[in-house]
């Protein structure tokens, strides 16, 4: 009987030792839950709210950054389009200016060539007119020289005739004076009558 009682006590003792350990762990959790449960749940709620808030703010920040990047991208695109349009406009304007300048240069060149041609024609006409005038003046001068030469020749001829006539008169006058002198000196002799008639 004592053996059976001892085994019973042993079997009774084993569950009794295990139960307090399980009970102690549960009770520790219970005690912890009693002491810190509300705070732990409060911290868990705070952490959950904080995590939710951080997630929300991270999403808002992500959306804000994305929105700002989209705005920046659209702004850069607009600026690039504006710059491209401005460059195209300036290029077209420069091309128009170059075309206009080229046309003006071409027109000036044509005007210069036309003016040079007109000046050449004017110079040739003036040279031709000058040659004609010189030729006409040369002809007039030749005619004047010929007329003056003929006039001088005629004058010389008249003068020579006058001189010859005057010289003849002088010789006759000299003969007459010689005859008078001879008659005064009784040195003058008349030729015979027959000789006079023969002369």
C-alpha positions in Angstrom: 0.0 0.0 0.0 2.8 2.4 0.7 4.3 1.7 -2.7 1.1 2.5 -4.5 0.7 5.6 -2.4 4.2 6.7 -3.1 3.7 6.2 -6.9 0.5 8.1 -6.6 2.3 10.9 -4.9 5.0 10.8 -7.5 2.4 11.0 -10.3 0.6 13.6 -8.4 3.7 15.6 -7.9 4.7 15.7 -11.6 1.6 17.4 -12.8 1.8 19.7 -10.0 5.3 20.8 -11.0 4.5 21.2 -14.7 1.3 23.2 -14.1 3.0 25.9 -12.1 5.5 26.5 -14.9 2.8 26.8 -17.5 0.7 28.8 -15.2 3.7 30.9 -14.4 4.4 31.7 -18.1 0.8 32.5 -18.7 0.7 34.5 -15.6 3.8 36.4 -16.6 2.1 37.2 -19.9 -1.0 38.1 -18.0 1.0 40.2 -15.6 2.9 41.8 -18.5 -0.4 42.3 -20.2 -1.9 43.8 -17.1 1.1 46.1 -16.5 2.2 47.0 -20.0 -0.7 45.7 -22.2 -2.4 49.0 -22.6 0.9 50.8 -23.2 2.0 48.1 -25.7 -1.3 48.3 -27.5 -1.0 52.1 -27.4 2.5 51.9 -28.8 1.4 49.5 -31.5 -1.5 51.8 -32.4 1.0 54.7 -32.5 3.4 52.8 -34.5 0.6 51.7 -36.9 -0.5 55.3 -37.2 3.0 56.5 -37.6 3.7 53.9 -40.2 0.4 54.8 -41.9 1.3 58.5 -41.7 4.8 57.9 -43.0 3.5 55.8 -45.8 0.9 58.5 -46.6 3.5 61.2 -46.5 5.9 59.1 -48.5 3.2 58.6 -51.1 2.3 62.3 -51.0 6.0 63.2 -51.3 6.4 60.7 -54.2 3.3 62.1 -55.9 4.5 65.7 -55.3 8.0 64.8 -56.6 6.4 63.1 -59.6 4.1 66.1 -60.2 7.0 68.5 -59.9 9.1 66.4 -62.3 6.1 66.3 -64.7 5.8 70.1 -64.4 9.5 70.5 -64.9 9.5 68.2 -67.8 6.6 70.0 -69.4 8.3 73.4 -68.7 11.5 72.2 -70.3 9.5 70.8 -73.3 7.7 74.2 -73.6 11.0 76.1 -73.3 12.7 73.8 -75.9 9.7 74.2 -78.2 9.8 78.0 -77.7 13.6 78.0 -78.3 13.2 75.8 -81.4 10.5 78.1 -82.7 12.6 81.1 -82.0 15.6 79.5 -83.7 13.5 78.6 -86.7 12.1 82.1 -86.8 15.5 83.6 -86.6 16.8 81.2 -89.2 13.9 82.0 -91.5 14.4 85.7 -90.9 18.2 85.4 -91.5 17.4 83.4 -94.7 14.9 86.1 -95.8 17.5 88.8 -95.0 20.2 86.9 -96.9 17.8 86.5 -99.9 16.9 90.2 -99.8 20.5 91.2 -99.5 21.4 88.9 -102.4 18.6 90.4 -104.5 19.8 93.9 -103.6 23.4 93.0 -104.5 22.2 91.5 -107.7 20.1 94.6 -108.5 23.0 96.9 -107.6 25.3 94.8 -109.9 22.7 95.1 -112.7 22.4 98.8 -112.1 26.2 99.2 -112.1 26.5 97.2 -115.3 23.7 99.2 -116.9 25.3 102.5 -115.7 28.7 101.3 -116.9 27.2 100.5 -120.3 25.5 103.9 -120.4 28.8 105.6 -119.5 30.6 103.6 -122.2 28.0 104.6 -124.7 28.2 108.2 -123.6 32.0 108.2 -123.7 32.0 106.6 -127.2 29.4 109.2 -128.3 31.4 112.1 -126.8 34.6 110.7 -128.5 32.8 110.4 -131.8 31.4 113.9 -131.4 34.8 115.2 -130.4 36.4 113.5 -133.4 33.7 115.0 -135.6 34.2 118.4 -134.1 38.0 118.1 -134.5 37.5 117.0 -138.1 35.1 119.8 -138.8 37.4 122.3 -137.1 40.4 120.8 -139.0 38.5 121.3 -142.3 37.5 124.8 -141.3 41.1 125.5 -140.3 42.3 124.0 -143.6 39.8 126.1 -145.6 40.8 129.2 -143.6 44.5 128.5 -144.2 43.9 127.8 -147.9 41.9 131.0 -148.2 44.5 133.0 -146.4 47.2 131.3 -148.5 45.3 132.2 -151.7 44.7 135.7 -150.4 48.4 136.1 -149.5 49.3 134.7 -152.9 47.0 137.2 -154.6 48.3 140.0 -152.4 51.9 139.0 -153.2 51.0 138.9 -156.9 49.5 142.3 -156.8 52.4 143.6 -154.8 54.9 142.1 -157.2 52.9 143.6 -160.2 52.9 146.9 -158.4 56.6 146.7 -157.7 57.2 145.7 -161.4 55.1 148.6 -162.6 56.8 151.0 -160.2 60.2 149.6 -161.2 59.3 150.1 -164.9 58.2 153.7 -164.2 61.5 154.3 -162.4 63.5 153.0 -165.2 61.5 155.2 -167.6 62.0 158.1 -165.2 65.7 157.4 -165.1 65.9 157.3 -168.9 64.1 160.5 -169.1 66.4 162.1 -166.6 69.4 160.7 -168.5 68.0 162.1 -171.7 67.4 165.5 -170.1 70.9 165.5 -168.8 72.3 164.6 -172.1 70.3 167.3 -173.9 71.4 169.8 -171.4 74.9 168.7 -172.1 74.2 168.6 -175.9 75.2 165.0 -175.8 71.8 163.7 -176.9 71.5 162.6 -180.5 68.3 161.6 -182.1 68.3 158.5 -184.2 67.7 158.9 -188.0 64.1 159.1 -189.1 64.2 155.8 -191.0 65.4 153.9 -188.0 62.5 155.4 -185.9 60.0 154.4 -188.4 61.5 150.9 -188.6 61.2 150.6 -184.8 
